[in-house]
Amino acid sequence: VTAPATIVAILVTYLLILLALGLWARRGSTTVEGYYVAGKQLPSWVVAFSSNATGESAWLLLGLTGMGYSVGIHAFWIVLGEVLGVTLAWVLVGRPFKAYTDRYGSITVPDFLAERFRDRTHALRLVSAFIILSMTAAYTAAQLTASGKAFQAFLGIEYTTGVLVGAAIVLFYTTVGGFKAVAYSDLLQGVLMFLCLLVLPIVGMTAAGGWTAMLATIRIEDPALLEPMGALGWTPAGMASVIGFLAIGVAFLGAPQLLTRFMAARDTRAITRGSLIAVLCIIVFDVGAVLTGMAGRAMFPGLADPETIYPLMGAELFPAIFTGIFLVVVLAAMMSTTDSLLILASSAVVRDVLQKVLRPNLPQRELVRFGKATTLLLGAGAIVMALGEIRLIFWFVLFAWSGLACAFTPVVLCALFWPRTTRAGAVAGMIGGFATAVGWVVFFKSGFYELYEMVPGFLAGLACTVSVSLLTRPPAGASEEAAAVWRQVGPAFRPAVDADAPAVRGQSAV
Amino acid sequence: MLAGLSLASWALILAAVGAGLAIEAAFLYAQGDRRTPRTGTRG
């Protein structure tokens, strides 16, 4: 298959914009804080789109549309879980997290944990760095796999070339422009994903004969596709599926790549302002993806790989010029996650290990140079992994998603909302949550109705954090510190007690 | 059955879309009238 000139032109334009963004953001990336959190100056709309575009990878367009295709209405449990996860993250977690991290001058999540628990042993930093590195490697490789698959499906280009082109562009702007380039490219990519998932289901459902006709066609094929409990019904397997789908959203409350966005926001008000954009955005993303898959099921039944429904609909329902746009949107979804993971992993190496543990006196310029080199190195590793083996995107991503979430979410939530949490509790929670998630997949999952590892992983992380905290000496000063933070941000759903509290300026401890 | 779907299915769709919006509306309402204190690098 030869790629028409229009598709290539659209693709090249998009890639050039990304390269330009990288160069534009270059000036701000000369310090560690500039390179890893864009100097904490992001406006609300950038934070909102960036966090959703990061959270929703190529899985949204290929995996979730595939779920809509293969399980129908049952996939709305994923939508419910994700919408609740994003909403609660913005309403409950974002503002206190921002206030704490500004108090501490933190620029990474391990930074926050180390300060919050006064960890002088570096245990939290080292455990965090290990988990971040191992999970982002798998996650990034899965995204590059998606890039290769997309090029193959849309342009007929070889898989290897697709992986390499996608990786080269991401690596350029992430390395050169740092977090600012990542966040602003996320904005562009998030808007593209938003528009696509607004238009594609409408066109798809119209082509399928409208809402009622689409449902009638699906009902003839399989009536279970229109039931909330799907083909499994109210069986233990059906319940496990529902709980697992809902649990996907838990990660939004504590995954480090998403919390970094709150940290990089201009101030807590940017988080209040951005919350509505974030909630509306995730609704359009998820509902759009599931309805696209359902429309696809009505029109193109019997696909061997449901994850190909998105490129198929793009190619069949739109003129050739749009094919380029649909390819760009998949690449956008893939890149907006990959860039964030690369910068997260790089920050774990350079900020949390090199600067804070090994070489505290290294000059900023040197650290940033190391940061850029690490980004490149991690990218190269992901390329090798992606070229080595092609796997189902959905599975691979969900595992990395859950591993990061189980390690960090219980500990971050306890750190924010339970002052009694101790350093030992946090270390136990991270290791317990992560190990349970991994152990569940390897040993237990198949015997427990394929229950998603996020559920036992999160619960184990929470149980370890709480129980070990209760067994160890209460931390000194944590309650007073928590009270001060909550006085600053005020409660989420009630008028603030002390709304005129003086503003606290971020103290850069970089 | 309503517009091709059972009531249970509609309830799920409504919850998926409406739960987040309802929480967000309550949050914005509570934040709306009061001066949200600013904390951050720009003070």
Contacts between the chains, C-beta under 8 A, distances in Angstrom:
chain1	res1	chain2	res2	distance
A	39	B	41	7.3
A	40	B	40	6.9
A	40	B	41	4.4
A	41	B	41	6.6
A	41	B	42	7.6
A	73	B	5	7.2
A	73	B	9	4.9
A	73	B	12	6.6
A	73	B	13	7.4
A	76	B	9	8.0
A	76	B	12	4.9
A	76	B	13	5.6
A	76	B	16	4.7
A	77	B	12	7.1
A	77	B	16	7.8
A	79	B	16	4.1
A	79	B	17	7.6
A	80	B	12	7.1
A	80	B	15	5.6
A	80	B	16	4.1
A	80	B	19	6.6
A	83	B	16	6.1
A	83	B	17	7.2
A	83	B	19	6.6
A	83	B	20	3.8
A	84	B	19	5.8
A	84	B	20	6.0
A	84	B	23	7.8
A	86	B	20	6.9
A	87	B	19	7.6
A	87	B	20	3.9
A	87	B	23	4.9
A	87	B	24	5.6
A	88	B	23	7.1
A	90	B	24	7.7
A	90	B	27	8.0
A	91	B	23	6.0
A	91	B	24	6.8
A	91	B	27	4.5
A	98	B	39	6.9
A	98	B	40	6.7
A	99	B	39	4.9
A	102	B	39	5.8
A	102	B	40	5.8
A	102	B	41	6.9
A	211	B	3	6.6
A	211	B	4	6.7
A	212	B	3	6.3
A	212	B	4	4.8
A	215	B	3	7.9
A	215	B	4	3.5
A	215	B	5	6.4
A	216	B	4	6.5
A	219	B	4	7.6
A	226	B	4	7.5
A	226	B	5	6.0
A	226	B	6	7.1
A	226	B	9	6.1
A	227	B	6	6.8
A	227	B	8	7.2
A	227	B	9	6.6
A	228	B	6	8.0
A	228	B	8	5.1
A	228	B	9	5.5
A	228	B	11	7.6
A	228	B	12	4.5
A	265	B	40	7.0
A	266	B	40	5.7
A	266	B	41	6.9
A	266	B	42	5.6
A	267	B	38	4.8
A	267	B	39	6.1
A	267	B	40	2.7
A	267	B	41	7.1
A	267	B	42	5.7
A	267	B	43	7.6
A	268	B	36	6.9
A	268	B	37	7.3
A	268	B	38	6.4
A	268	B	39	5.0
A	268	B	40	6.1
A	269	B	36	5.3
A	269	B	38	5.3
A	269	B	40	7.7
A	270	B	40	7.4
A	272	B	27	8.0
A	272	B	28	7.7
A	272	B	31	5.3
A	272	B	36	5.6
A	275	B	24	6.1
A	275	B	27	6.6
A	275	B	28	7.3
A	276	B	24	5.9
A	276	B	28	6.4
A	279	B	20	5.1
A	279	B	21	6.6
A	279	B	24	4.7
A	282	B	20	7.4
A	283	B	17	5.7
A	283	B	20	6.6
A	283	B	21	7.4
A	286	B	16	7.7
A	287	B	16	7.2
A	287	B	17	6.4
A	488	B	37	5.6
A	488	B	39	5.0
A	489	B	37	7.0
A	489	B	39	6.9
A	490	B	34	7.3
A	490	B	36	6.9
A	490	B	37	6.6
A	491	B	30	7.6
A	492	B	27	5.6
A	492	B	30	6.7
A	492	B	31	7.9
A	493	B	26	5.7
A	493	B	27	6.4
A	493	B	30	4.8
A	494	B	30	6.1
A	495	B	30	6.8
A	495	B	33	7.5
A	495	B	34	5.2
A	496	B	34	5.6
A	496	B	36	7.7
A	496	B	37	7.0
A	499	B	34	5.0
A	499	B	35	5.2
A	499	B	36	7.7
A	499	B	37	6.2
A	500	B	35	7.1
A	500	B	37	7.4
A	501	B	37	5.1
A	503	B	37	6.4
A	503	B	38	4.9
A	503	B	39	5.8
A	503	B	40	7.8
A	503	B	43	4.5
A	504	B	39	4.8
A	504	B	43	8.0
A	505	B	40	7.8
A	505	B	41	7.0
A	505	B	43	4.9
A	506	B	40	6.0
A	506	B	41	4.1
